[in-house]
Amino acid sequence: EPRFDPAAVRDDFPLLGVEVNGEPLVYLDSAATSQRPRAVLDAERSFLETVNSAVHRGAHTLAAEATELFEGARETVAGFVGAGPEQLVWTSGATAGLNLVAYSLGNAAAGRTVPGHEEAARRWAPGPGDEIVVTEAEHHANLVPWLELAARTGASVRAVPVRDDGTLDLEAAASLLSTRTRVLAFSHVSNVLGVVNPVEQLVALAREATGGRALTVLDACQSAPHLPLDLPALGVDVAVFSGHKVLGPNGVGALYGRAEVLEALPPFLLGGSMITTVTLEGAQYLPPPQRFEAGTQPVSQAVALAAAVDYQRAVTDRFGATAVLDHERALEHRLRHGLRGMPGIRLLGDAGEGAERVALQAFEVEGVHAHDVGQLLDARGVAVRVGHHCAQPLHRRFGTTASVRASAALYTTEADVDVFLDALAGVRSYFGVGR
Ligand code: PMP
């Protein structure tokens, strides 16, 4: 069994070599945005320097080459989540993907359905008295669009509670789901708790309780960077993730959908590239995925995202998938136990050894505001996230408004975690905490 040593990949990431405030950077903010390997930077630059042009419809050579790379990237990124290219819609990111689904259902609720698929879309479209079920742990991107959809359709949003240990209360989930549920939207891994939610179990609960009427929506932003994903096997109807969290560029993301679901969903954004025929009276729309890709797409970013997927695959091919997972598991353990062992630290959700987790942990320092913690860590070159991490309801549930979050990626070393823990111990004594 070869062991994965992050030293073998760190040279691939130019940014990891910078100094911050005169200290070598310790980057523990990969859950917000990951760093990009040279292969990704080169892929985008090379595309822009040699092939850049508008995709589809171009009569010239470059347009054909750009289209080939763009559609090839779709195939690669779809393969990354176990899907086929026709199941992958380009978006500008997870937020755009979730809005696409919410607005599409809103359009269906307003009677705007796809010819031949009226029944399917109406099945998921909420109306007065219907319910959209989310969890208490959602990022605002997987909450606010549903609140808006509910407000526009007369439906209401209900949330599956999170337990003290950061896991979902599945019994409560089972009793919240009913024949009134039109949507179940939840994250695979919360960006604050790091706990891996039981996707298949939740999908099964939704199917049982609703007779298959609820659309299941998975926010895979924080699982895609860490876990091998087979979205068709997980059984969700749609899922989203962002390029910039999986070693790729920002400005690009993907929406995966089961074929029958994408075929039935009406479009959200309207305009060029998503139609077959347009008259002054109306328009016919292309089948998916193009139906959901109005306007100019993030082409160079999509090509670079495919390079990120290829890079990740090359690393796992070289070291073995389990070796990389073991490395990240060791980081998770070191991070959580280091924090746990420090007096005056309160973890947000601590499911212990029983729960599957990714290397991401939010915490509070007794008596010190998260922003002050972040600033002092920054002085030591340690980059962490502070604030509510776009999850205000979850912070409220844990009785606070802000936390500090440290998160790792495959290039994170155990030494990074140790420098962070040492700097954090310094923060506590600086503020006279725990004396
Ligand atoms: N969901 C989760 C769980 C996230 O962590 C994030 C990014 N913080 C998002 C959604 C939104 O992603 P983006 O900003 O790339 O659209």
Residues whose N, C-alpha, C, O or C-beta is under 5 A from the ligand:
A	BS01	PMP	A31 G93 A94 T95 A96 H139 A141 S187 V189 N191 D219 C221 Q222 S242
